[in-house]
Amino acid sequence: SRWQVGRWVSAEGRADEDEMASGSAASANAVEMADGSAAGVHAVEMAGGSEARTVEENGLTVVADVHAPPSASKPRKDGDPLPSWSEMSTADKVAYLRTEVLLGIVIACAQVPESVSFAFLAHVRPTVAIHAAWILGLVCALFGGRPGMIHGASGAFAAVIAGFLPKPDSLGGSGDGVELLFPSVMLAGVLMGVVTVGGGARFITMIPESVMVGFANGLAIVIGRAQLHPFGHTTSEGAMEWKEGAELGFMILIMFVSMAIMEFVPKLPFAYAKLVPSSLLAVVVAVALEQTIRAAGFRTDTIGDIAEFSKESRFPIPFFIDDHYDMSVLRRSGALMVIVEQGIMLCLVGVVESLLTTEVVTEIVKTPADHNAVLWSLGAANAISGFLGGMGGNAMIALSQINGLSGGRGRIAPATTALCVMGVVMGAYPLLNTVPVSALTGVMLVVVIHTFRWSSLPYIASAVLSSELRARCRWGKHHLPVKVDRWDALVAVTVTTVTVTNNLVYAVGVGVVLAAIRFAWDASHRLHVTSELRTDRGGNKVKVYAARGHLFFANAMRFQKWFDPDGDPQNVQLLLEDEELDLSAQTALVKLQLEYSSRVKVLTISTGLRSTPVAIPVKLQGRVIATPTEAKLRDIRVES
């Protein structure tokens, strides 16, 4: 075993061991990650004879020193949580801090360009997203967010905001009515606190996988479609007017170079290719290309050309004293409704994506999470972000996965990421102004590629084919899924479509409703009633019905078809498996009781399907009902 990126791991296979100057050995070329996948690991001899390894995941490279394990009576297993700080040795503390800080710096290199791209998607100035990124990240990292989880301006938030803000007149500006965004973000933060108090976190389990597949695919399409805007502008007639000539050609060149570096450089079989984060390398190369192009007399747009970072914008200030905004917009007719609607949408999106990300990170790091603390900190962070002119945000699932799979376990890595982003916008903003916009497009398209659930395509394709055709569709070792659930495929496609055409909140709502309808339909057909004719101690015939399954609204209307009031004897017993009955089930029992009462027969109802049933009479209290219309639920008493 070795101490690898903040936790113990066991090597799947040992390579040739080279003794290092420090006496430790370089051992593994493959390490099993927390989710069972294998991450590439390469040993590099560092100055001083120590050993370093690089772990590549989702286009990012994480560098971490490997130290010989401290003396312990029992080695820790891969995926075990870290011991408490007081239980860690000095060497362990140094390794843990080094790993967390390195991870924070690396992830910040990816978060900065992503945040700028999300600003373009949301139709706001880049500073609105950058400030939101570090405010959310810092507040959530220090005050209750899940350890190991990264927060910031997100694509889901940007997609919702884009539905309320029109496109700006020029790329890099803010859409008309952006002043309404900040109160909406503050309201979303307050509503997140309300959701926490109401215990809303537990309802995250109601979202099925088919909805999440549609959510991811729709979000990827929305983000990908937004990357076309830097290559043209919308005319007053609403048509897209594309750039032309050398400028368009150079923009496409920079975009593809950035994509290639982001995606393929970490996969090269050379250790030095993994020493620099691929996202940072892509931006650096793009800047160099842009300077070369400008030296030749050509140019493409950079961040500084369309939305320059300056001394005036490097510090966040309350939005209502910012000269960029017109507070009279808040007095427009209908402004309050827009704020409320947008705030609710942002709250729902933030809660859903953050809780889902919490579950993903928990599965990776194997330590418990406090969902209420996650939502409290998220709500506070959004309230502060909106007050200071930020677009808000939530947990970022891709960056959180990278952090967790690379060994991030505590709050130090997320806090370091936030501080690095803050340092960039406050101190290194002149460097941001030199980054070509087309480079950001390339980086985001790689994010889109990894966000889209490509495995869902063959599943959806199988759903429209017969079982015979599925079995025939084979290409070597590849084949379509043989067993598919057509309803799940329909849910995934519907959620994707609604996400693209409307917004994420409606899409998730529609998906959950469709999944609930399907479950209710299936559950309604699991109710079965059997009957048996018995004789009691007095020699009288008794008909006993046993209802197995759940009687509820979906099958209550056809419940009476199992009974024969005309042919049944004087005494009838009904044994129900479930004791919990909704209003539809109670109404169905009232109607059944009336059928037997009108024939002067006695129906006794028991619950729990006891082997020796205890009679729980469901009867009309001393009244004779002539017609069913006179029966009311208040006339029914259930005695136990």
C-alpha positions in Angstrom: 0.0 0.0 0.0 1.0 3.6 -0.4 -0.4 6.9 0.8 -1.9 8.2 -2.4 -3.7 11.6 -2.8 -4.9 11.7 0.8 -6.0 8.1 1.4 -4.7 4.6 1.5 -4.9 2.6 -1.7 -3.8 -0.8 -2.8 -2.0 -1.4 -6.1 -3.8 -3.6 -8.6 -0.5 -4.6 -10.1 3.1 -3.9 -9.4 5.5 -2.5 -12.0 9.2 -2.7 -11.9 10.3 -1.2 -8.6 12.9 1.5 -8.7 14.4 2.4 -5.4 14.2 6.1 -4.8 16.7 8.2 -3.0 14.3 8.4 0.0 14.1 4.6 0.2 10.5 4.3 -1.0 9.6 2.4 -4.1 7.6 3.3 -7.2 5.1 0.5 -7.5 1.8 0.8 -9.2 0.8 1.8 -12.7 -2.9 1.4 -11.9 -4.9 2.3 -8.8 -8.4 1.3 -8.1 -10.5 4.3 -7.4 -13.4 4.6 -5.0 -16.0 3.9 -7.6 -14.2 0.8 -8.9 -12.7 2.4 -12.0 -9.0 2.5 -12.7 -7.2 5.8 -12.9 -3.9 6.0 -14.7 -1.0 6.5 -12.4 2.6 7.3 -13.4 5.6 7.5 -11.2 7.9 10.5 -11.6 11.2 11.0 -9.8 11.0 14.4 -8.0 13.7 16.6 -6.7 15.1 15.2 -3.5 14.4 11.6 -4.5 10.7 11.6 -3.5 8.1 10.0 -5.7 5.2 11.8 -7.3 2.3 10.5 -9.3 -0.3 12.0 -11.5 -3.9 10.9 -11.6 -5.9 11.7 -14.7 -9.7 12.0 -14.5 -12.1 13.7 -16.8 -9.5 15.8 -18.6 -7.8 17.1 -15.5 -4.5 15.9 -14.0 -3.8 15.8 -10.3 -0.2 15.6 -9.0 0.4 14.2 -5.6 3.4 13.0 -3.7 3.5 9.4 -2.6 4.9 8.8 0.9 5.8 5.6 2.6 3.0 4.8 5.1 3.5 5.6 8.7 3.9 2.8 11.1 0.5 1.3 11.9 -0.8 -1.9 13.4 -3.3 -2.4 10.6 -3.2 -0.9 7.1 -6.1 1.2 5.9 -8.2 -0.2 3.0 -8.8 1.7 -0.2 -11.8 4.0 0.2 -11.6 4.1 4.0 -12.3 7.6 5.5 -9.3 9.5 6.8 -8.7 9.5 10.5 -9.4 12.5 12.6 -6.7 15.3 12.6 -5.6 14.4 16.1 -5.1 10.7 15.1 -2.9 11.5 12.0 0.8 11.5 12.2 2.8 14.6 11.2 3.7 12.9 7.9 0.1 12.1 7.2 -0.9 15.7 8.0 1.7 17.1 5.6 0.6 14.7 2.8 -3.1 15.5 3.4 -2.5 19.2 3.3 -0.3 19.0 0.2 -2.9 16.9 -1.6 -5.8 19.1 -0.7 -4.0 22.3 -1.7 -2.7 20.8 -5.0 -6.2 19.6 -5.8 -7.7 23.1 -5.0 -5.2 24.8 -7.4 -5.8 22.3 -10.2 -9.6 22.5 -10.0 -9.5 26.3 -9.9 -7.7 26.2 -13.3 -10.8 24.5 -14.7 -13.4 26.5 -12.8 -12.2 29.9 -14.0 -12.8 29.3 -17.8 -16.0 27.3 -17.0 -17.4 30.3 -15.0 -16.7 32.7 -17.8 -18.5 30.4 -20.3 -21.5 30.0 -17.9 -21.7 33.8 -17.8 -22.0 33.9 -21.6 -24.7 31.2 -21.4 -26.6 33.1 -18.7 -26.4 36.4 -20.7 -24.5 38.2 -17.9 -21.1 39.8 -17.7 -18.2 37.4 -16.8 -17.6 39.1 -13.5 -21.1 38.2 -12.3 -20.2 34.5 -12.6 -16.6 34.7 -11.4 -17.6 36.5 -8.2 -20.4 34.1 -7.7 -18.0 31.1 -8.1 -15.6 32.1 -5.3 -18.3 33.4 -3.0 -20.3 30.2 -3.2 -17.2 28.0 -3.0 -15.8 29.8 0.1 -19.0 30.0 2.0 -20.0 26.4 1.4 -16.5 25.1 2.1 -16.1 26.9 5.4 -19.7 26.9 6.7 -21.4 23.6 6.3 -21.1 22.4 2.7 -20.2 18.7 2.2 -16.5 18.1 2.6 -14.9 17.4 -0.7 -17.6 19.1 -2.8 -17.0 22.0 -5.2 -19.5 24.9 -5.5 -19.7 27.7 -8.0 -21.6 29.2 -10.8 -23.1 26.2 -12.6 -24.5 25.4 -16.0 -27.9 24.5 -14.5 -28.2 27.9 -12.9 -27.0 29.6 -16.1 -29.6 27.6 -18.2 -32.5 28.8 -15.9 -31.3 32.4 -15.9 -31.0 32.4 -19.7 -34.7 31.7 -19.9 -35.4 35.0 -18.1 -32.8 37.3 -19.6 -32.8 38.1 -23.3 -29.6 38.0 -25.2 -27.4 41.1 -24.8 -26.8 43.4 -27.7 -23.1 42.2 -27.7 -21.4 39.1 -26.3 -20.0 39.8 -22.8 -22.7 42.2 -21.8 -25.8 41.6 -19.7 -29.3 41.1 -21.0 -32.1 43.6 -20.3 -33.6 43.3 -16.9 -30.5 41.7 -15.3 -31.2 43.8 -12.2 -34.0 41.4 -11.4 -31.6 38.5 -11.2 -29.9 39.5 -8.0 -33.0 39.7 -5.8 -34.1 36.4 -7.4 -30.8 34.8 -6.3 -31.2 36.2 -2.8 -34.8 34.8 -2.7 -33.5 31.4 -3.9 -31.2 31.4 -1.0 -34.0 32.1 1.5 -36.2 29.4 -0.1 -33.3 26.9 0.2 -33.4 27.6 3.9 -37.2 27.0 3.9 -36.6 23.7 2.1 -34.1 22.7 4.8 -36.5 23.5 7.6 -39.3 21.6 5.9 -37.1 18.5 5.5 -37.2 18.7 1.7 -33.8 17.1 1.4 -35.3 13.6 1.9 -37.4 13.9 -1.3 -34.3 13.7 -3.5 -34.8 10.0 -3.4 -37.9 10.5 -5.5 -35.9 11.3 -8.6 -35.3 8.2 -10.8 -32.3 7.5 -12.9 -34.2 8.0 -16.1 -34.9 11.6 -15.1 -31.2 12.2 -14.3 -30.2 10.8 -17.7 -32.6 13.2 -19.4 -31.5 16.0 -17.1 -27.8 15.5 -18.0 -28.4 15.1 -21.7 -30.6 18.2 -21.9 -28.2 20.3 -19.9 -25.3 19.2 -22.2 -27.3 20.2 -25.3 -28.2 23.6 -23.7 -24.6 24.3 -22.8 -23.3 23.1 -26.2 -25.8 25.2 -28.2 -24.8 28.3 -26.2 -21.2 27.8 -27.4 -22.2 28.9 -30.9 -22.7 32.6 -29.9 -19.1 33.7 -30.0 -19.0 32.7 -33.7 -21.6 35.2 -34.6 -24.3 37.6 -33.4 -28.1 37.9 -33.6 -29.4 40.6 -35.9 -32.4 42.8 -35.1 -34.6 40.4 -37.2 -33.5 37.5 -34.9 -31.4 35.8 -37.5 -27.8 34.5 -36.7 -25.1 36.3 -38.6 -21.9 34.4 -38.6 -18.4 35.7 -38.6 -16.5 35.3 -41.9 -13.1 35.0 -43.4 -9.8 34.6 -41.5 -11.3 35.5 -38.2 -13.8 32.6 -38.3 -11.1 30.3 -39.5 -8.7 31.2 -36.7 -11.5 30.9 -34.1 -12.3 27.4 -35.2 -8.5 26.6 -35.2 -8.1 27.8 -31.6 -11.3 26.0 -30.5 -10.2 22.6 -31.9 -6.6 23.0 -30.6 -8.1 23.7 -27.1 -10.4 20.7 -27.4 -7.6 18.4 -28.5 -5.3 19.5 -25.6 -8.1 19.3 -23.0 -9.1 15.8 -24.1 -6.0 14.0 -25.4 -2.9 15.4 -23.7 -3.7 13.7 -20.4 -4.0 10.4 -22.2 -0.5 10.5 -23.6 1.8 7.8 -22.2 4.3 10.3 -20.9 4.6 11.4 -17.3 5.5 15.0 -18.3 2.2 15.3 -20.2 0.3 15.0 -16.9 2.3 17.5 -14.8 0.2 20.5 -16.0 -3.7 20.5 -15.8 -4.9 20.0 -19.4 -7.5 22.9 -19.0 -4.7 25.3 -18.0 -2.5 24.0 -20.8 -5.3 24.5 -23.3 -5.8 28.1 -22.3 -2.0 28.9 -22.3 -1.6 27.4 -25.8 -4.7 29.4 -27.0 -3.2 32.6 -25.6 0.0 31.9 -27.4 -1.8 31.2 -30.7 -3.8 34.4 -30.4 -0.7 36.5 -29.9 0.9 34.8 -32.9 -2.2 35.5 -35.0 -2.2 39.1 -33.9 1.5 39.4 -34.8 0.6 38.3 -38.3 -2.0 41.1 -38.6 -5.1 39.1 -37.8 -7.1 38.7 -34.6 -10.0 37.0 -32.8 -12.0 38.2 -29.8 -10.6 37.8 -26.3 -12.3 38.2 -23.0 -10.8 41.7 -22.8 -12.3 42.7 -26.1 -15.9 41.8 -25.2 -16.0 42.1 -21.4 -12.8 43.4 -19.9 -11.9 42.7 -16.3 -10.7 45.9 -14.7 -9.8 47.4 -11.3 -13.4 48.6 -11.0 -14.8 45.1 -11.3 -12.3 43.1 -9.4 -14.1 43.5 -6.1 -17.8 42.6 -5.6 -20.1 45.3 -4.3 -23.8 45.4 -3.5 -25.7 45.3 -6.8 -27.9 48.3 -5.8 -24.9 50.7 -5.7 -23.2 49.3 -8.9 -23.2 51.9 -11.7 -23.7 49.1 -14.2 -27.3 48.6 -13.2 -30.4 50.6 -13.4 -32.5 50.2 -10.2 -35.6 51.6 -11.8 -36.0 48.2 -13.5 -37.2 46.9 -10.1 -40.2 49.2 -10.4 -41.3 47.8 -13.7 -44.8 46.3 -14.0 -44.5 42.6 -13.3 -41.0 42.8 -11.9 -42.0 41.2 -8.6 -43.5 38.1 -10.4 -40.4 37.7 -12.4 -38.3 37.8 -9.2 -40.5 35.3 -7.4 -40.7 32.9 -10.4 -37.0 33.0 -11.1 -36.2 32.6 -7.4 -38.3 29.5 -7.2 -36.7 28.0 -10.3 -33.2 28.7 -9.1 -34.0 27.2 -5.7 -35.3 24.0 -7.1 -32.5 23.6 -9.6 -29.9 24.3 -6.9 -31.4 22.0 -4.3 -31.8 19.1 -6.8 -28.3 19.3 -8.3 -26.6 19.9 -5.0 -28.2 17.0 -3.3 -27.5 14.7 -6.2 -23.9 15.8 -6.2 -23.8 15.1 -2.5 -24.9 11.6 -3.1 -22.2 11.1 -5.8 -19.4 12.5 -3.6 -20.6 10.4 -0.6 -20.5 7.3 -2.7 -16.9 8.1 -3.7 -15.4 9.2 -0.4 -17.4 6.8 1.9 -18.1 9.3 4.6 -21.6 10.4 5.7 -23.1 13.8 4.6 -25.4 16.2 6.4 -27.9 17.2 3.8 -29.4 19.9 6.0 -26.0 21.5 6.4 -25.4 21.3 2.7 -28.7 23.2 2.0 -28.2 25.7 4.8 -24.7 26.7 3.5 -26.0 26.8 -0.1 -28.8 29.1 0.8 -26.6 31.4 2.8 -24.0 31.5 -0.1 -26.7 32.3 -2.7 -28.1 35.1 -0.5 -24.7 36.6 -0.1 -23.9 36.1 -3.8 -27.0 37.8 -5.0 -26.5 40.7 -2.6 -23.0 41.3 -4.0 -24.1 41.1 -7.6 -23.4 37.4 -8.3 -25.5 35.0 -10.4 -25.5 32.4 -7.6 -24.9 28.7 -8.2 -24.8 25.3 -6.6 -22.6 22.2 -6.3 -20.7 21.3 -9.5 -20.9 17.6 -10.1 -18.1 17.2 -12.6 -15.5 19.2 -10.6 -16.7 17.4 -7.4 -16.2 14.0 -9.0 -12.7 15.0 -10.1 -11.8 16.1 -6.6 -13.2 13.0 -4.9 -11.7 10.5 -7.4 -8.4 12.2 -7.0 -8.3 11.9 -3.2 -10.0 15.1 -2.0 -11.7 14.4 1.3 -11.9 17.6 3.3 -12.8 21.3 3.1 -9.3 22.5 2.3 -9.4 21.6 -1.4 -12.8 23.4 -2.1 -11.6 26.4 0.0 -8.3 26.6 -1.9 -10.2 26.5 -5.2 -12.4 29.4 -4.1 -9.4 31.4 -2.9 -7.6 30.8 -6.1 -10.5 32.0 -8.2 -10.8 35.0 -6.0 -7.1 35.7 -6.4 -7.4 35.4 -10.2 -10.3 37.9 -10.5 -8.8 40.3 -7.9 -5.1 40.2 -8.8 -4.5 38.4 -12.1 -7.4 39.8 -14.0 -5.1 41.3 -16.8 -4.2 37.7 -17.7 -7.9 36.8 -18.1 -8.3 39.6 -20.6 -5.9 37.8 -23.0 -7.8 34.5 -23.1 -9.5 34.0 -26.5 -13.2 33.4 -26.3 -12.9 30.5 -28.8 -10.6 28.7 -26.3 -13.4 28.9 -23.7 -15.7 27.4 -26.3 -13.3 24.5 -26.8 -13.0 23.9 -23.0 -16.8 23.9 -22.6 -17.4 21.5 -25.5 -15.2 19.0 -23.8 -17.3 19.5 -20.7 -20.4 18.9 -22.8 -19.0 15.7 -24.2 -18.4 14.4 -20.7 -21.7 15.6 -19.4 -23.9 13.9 -22.0 -24.8 10.3 -21.2 -23.7 8.6 -24.4 -24.6 5.2 -23.0 -28.3 6.3 -23.1 -28.4 6.5 -26.9 -28.2 2.7 -27.6 -30.7 2.2 -24.7 -33.1 4.6 -26.3 -32.5 3.1 -29.7 -33.3 -0.4 -28.3 -36.5 0.9 -26.9 -38.0 1.5 -30.4 -36.8 -1.9 -31.8 -38.3 -5.3 -31.3 -36.5 -7.9 -29.2 -35.6 -9.8 -32.4 -34.0 -6.7 -34.0 -32.1 -5.9 -30.8 -30.5 -9.4 -30.9 -29.4 -8.9 -34.5 -27.8 -5.5 -34.0 -24.2 -6.6 -33.2 -20.9 -5.1 -34.2 -18.2 -7.4 -33.1 -18.2 -7.3 -29.3 -20.7 -4.4 -29.3 -24.4 -4.8 -29.3 -27.6 -3.0 -28.3 -29.1 -3.7 -24.8 -31.4 -6.7 -25.0 -33.6 -5.8 -22.0 -34.9 -2.3 -21.9 -37.7 -0.5 -20.3 -39.6 1.6 -22.9 -41.2 3.8 -20.3 -37.8 4.8 -18.8 -36.6 5.6 -22.3 -39.6 7.7 -22.9 -39.0 9.6 -19.6 -35.4 10.2 -20.5 -36.3 11.6 -24.0 -39.1 13.7 -22.6 -36.9 15.3 -19.9 -34.2 16.0 -22.4 -36.7 17.6 -24.8 -38.4 19.8 -22.1 -35.0 20.9 -20.8 -34.0 22.1 -24.3 -37.3 23.7 -25.2 -38.3 25.1 -21.8 -36.2 24.8 -18.6 -34.6 22.3 -16.2 -37.2 22.7 -13.4 -40.2 21.9 -15.6 -38.2 19.0 -17.2 -37.4 17.4 -13.8 -41.0 17.9 -12.7 -42.5 16.3 -15.8 -40.0 13.4 -15.5 -40.9 12.7 -11.9 -44.7 12.9 -12.7 -44.2 10.4 -15.6 -42.2 8.0 -13.4 -44.9 8.3 -10.6 -47.7 7.6 -13.1 -45.8 4.5 -14.2 -45.3 3.3 -10.7 -48.9 3.9 -9.7 -50.1 2.0 -12.7 -47.9 -1.0 -11.9 -48.7 -0.9 -8.2 -52.4 -0.8 -9.0 -52.2 -4.2 -10.8 -50.4 -5.8 -7.9 -53.7 -5.9 -5.9 -55.2 -9.4 -6.0 -58.3 -10.6 -4.1 -59.0 -14.2 -3.4 -62.1 -15.7 -1.8 -63.0 -18.8 0.3 -66.3 -20.1 1.6 -66.0 -21.1 5.3 -68.3 -22.3 8.1 -68.3 -20.6 11.5 -68.9 -22.3 14.8 -72.6 -22.0 14.5 -72.7 -23.7 11.2 -73.3 -20.6 9.2 -71.6 -20.0 5.9 -69.1 -17.1 5.8 -67.4 -15.8 2.7 -63.9 -14.6 3.3 -62.1 -12.3 0.9 -58.4 -11.7 1.2 -57.0 -8.6 -0.6 -53.2 -8.7 -1.1 -51.6 -5.6 -2.3 -52.1 -1.9 -1.8 -55.6 -0.5 -2.2 -55.3 3.1 -3.3 -56.5 5.7 -5.8 -55.3 3.9 -8.9 -57.3 0.7 -8.3 -60.1 1.8 -6.0 -62.6 2.3 -8.9 -62.3 -1.3 -10.0 -62.1 -2.8 -6.5 -65.8 -3.9 -6.4 -65.3 -6.2 -9.4 -63.8 -8.8 -7.1 -67.0 -9.1 -5.0 -70.4 -10.8 -5.5 -72.9 -9.1 -3.1 -75.8 -10.9 -4.6 -74.4 -14.5 -4.4 -72.5 -14.1 -1.1 -74.0 -15.5 2.2 -75.3 -13.4 5.1 -71.9 -12.9 6.7 -68.8 -11.6 4.7 -65.3 -10.9 5.8 -62.7 -8.8 4.0 -59.1 -9.1 5.0 -56.9 -6.2 3.8 -53.1 -6.5 3.7 -52.5 -2.7 4.2 -53.7 -0.7 7.1 -52.9 2.7 5.5 -55.8 3.8 3.3 -56.1 6.9 1.2 -59.3 8.8 0.6 -60.0 6.8 -2.6 -59.6 3.5 -0.8 -61.9 4.6 2.0 -64.5 5.7 -0.5 -64.3 2.3 -2.2 -64.9 0.6 1.1 -67.9 2.8 1.9 -69.4 1.9 -1.5 -68.8 -1.8 -0.9 -70.3 -1.6 2.5 -73.4 0.0 1.0 -73.7 -2.8 -1.6 -73.9 -5.4 1.2 -76.0 -3.2 3.5 -78.6 -2.7 0.8 -78.9 -6.5 0.7 -79.2 -6.7 4.5 -75.8 -8.5 4.7 -73.0 -7.9 7.1 -69.5 -7.0 5.8 -66.7 -7.1 8.4 -63.3 -5.6 7.4 -60.0 -6.6 9.1 -56.5 -5.2 8.2 -53.1 -6.7 8.3 -54.2 -10.2 6.8 -53.9 -11.8 10.3 -54.0 -15.5 10.3 -56.7 -15.2 13.0 -58.4 -12.1 11.8 -59.6 -9.6 14.4 -62.8 -8.0 13.2 -62.6 -4.3 12.6 -66.2 -3.4 11.7 -66.6 -0.7 9.1 -70.3 0.1 9.6 -72.8 2.8 9.4 -73.4 4.1 12.9 -77.0 3.0 13.7 -78.3 4.3 10.3 -80.0 2.5 7.5 -78.9 4.0 4.2 -81.4 3.6 1.4 -79.3 5.0 -1.4 -75.5 5.3 -1.9 -75.7 9.1 -2.2 -76.6 9.4 1.5 -73.3 7.7 2.6 -70.5 10.0 3.8 -67.0 9.3 5.1 -68.0 10.8 8.5 -70.5 8.0 8.9 -67.7 5.4 8.9 -66.0 4.3 12.1 -63.0 2.0 12.1 -62.6 0.2 15.4 -59.4 -1.6 16.3 
